[in-house]
């Protein structure tokens, strides 16, 4: 954790990670004495928890319980499900403390409504719905680790509107939880007017930056399916006059420019189809800022290639330990503030890429 500024509270927070928790003193002692096979708990219950949450969201269980408490039988009848499976699903959700059980009836935990009620500004239900597809992403993990390669999560055609709606809307729901804080930590110069957001999808990080800089306008370049959803999100927010979406492939499209800054935090640079050189840095002015998430700073007018082999799953401005950050198959976990500088290839500097400038949020 970074040192607190003078006059601020010097509270140091510990690492955040998911792990089994003891329900009583006996279990706590057993865990401390290493009498509990924790790898089994991680393998079984981590898998179960993720799948149960995704299934409940996709099947409409949370939406039904938001209206009123209900028994498993009532839920099964309303949602056209099987009784036994519905009961087991609800009991597992109660074990996760997502639901509360009172006799035969289940209700949504009051604390969970903040995240699972569509009327809430912090709703993340669409992201949970999309998490059901993660099983496909990780289903071939052994082969990828053994033989190399990756799983292409953007393989669905742009015409599959429902897939892209769920995918990008879910990413937006997570982004709006942190985008304002990320924007506060970004330094774009005194009077920035143009920003390039490569593979920015929903464009919400750009929208928050535009809100902080009166003269700033952003261009988000992304695949057609993603850009369509992002354009609608920005339009609903009344920011379409400041944030524009351009359909294109980050590896081959003309990115336009020049821009005063470049955000490329959502770009996946590990694709085997990626060209050896990119037009990203040629699209920004020399010395331009490369703000949120995984930044690239350009030191020359030559077009150096940002061919990094990792894609941060969290904003790189975040101090979350690398061991706790998820990453998709084929990409390494997000590096820490120290390691990203340590591992930055010298060749990148020679090609015109300066090491990332990290800021804590």
Secondary structure as GFF3:
##gff-version 3
##sequence-region A 1 361
A	DSSP	alpha_helix	25	32	.	.	.	ID=ss1
A	DSSP	alpha_helix	38	59	.	.	.	ID=ss2
A	DSSP	alpha_helix	61	67	.	.	.	ID=ss3
A	DSSP	beta_strand	70	71	.	.	.	ID=ss4
A	DSSP	alpha_helix	72	79	.	.	.	ID=ss5
A	DSSP	alpha_helix	83	95	.	.	.	ID=ss6
A	DSSP	beta_strand	99	102	.	.	.	ID=ss7
A	DSSP	beta_strand	105	108	.	.	.	ID=ss8
A	DSSP	three_ten_helix	110	112	.	.	.	ID=ss9
A	DSSP	alpha_helix	113	116	.	.	.	ID=ss10
A	DSSP	alpha_helix	125	130	.	.	.	ID=ss11
A	DSSP	three_ten_helix	131	133	.	.	.	ID=ss12
A	DSSP	alpha_helix	134	138	.	.	.	ID=ss13
A	DSSP	alpha_helix	141	147	.	.	.	ID=ss14
A	DSSP	alpha_helix	161	185	.	.	.	ID=ss15
A	DSSP	beta_strand	194	198	.	.	.	ID=ss16
A	DSSP	alpha_helix	204	212	.	.	.	ID=ss17
A	DSSP	beta_strand	217	222	.	.	.	ID=ss18
A	DSSP	alpha_helix	224	236	.	.	.	ID=ss19
A	DSSP	beta_strand	243	247	.	.	.	ID=ss20
A	DSSP	beta_strand	259	263	.	.	.	ID=ss21
A	DSSP	three_ten_helix	281	283	.	.	.	ID=ss22
A	DSSP	beta_strand	284	289	.	.	.	ID=ss23
A	DSSP	beta_strand	297	298	.	.	.	ID=ss24
A	DSSP	three_ten_helix	322	324	.	.	.	ID=ss25
A	DSSP	alpha_helix	337	342	.	.	.	ID=ss26
A	DSSP	alpha_helix	346	350	.	.	.	ID=ss27
A	DSSP	beta_strand	353	354	.	.	.	ID=ss28
###
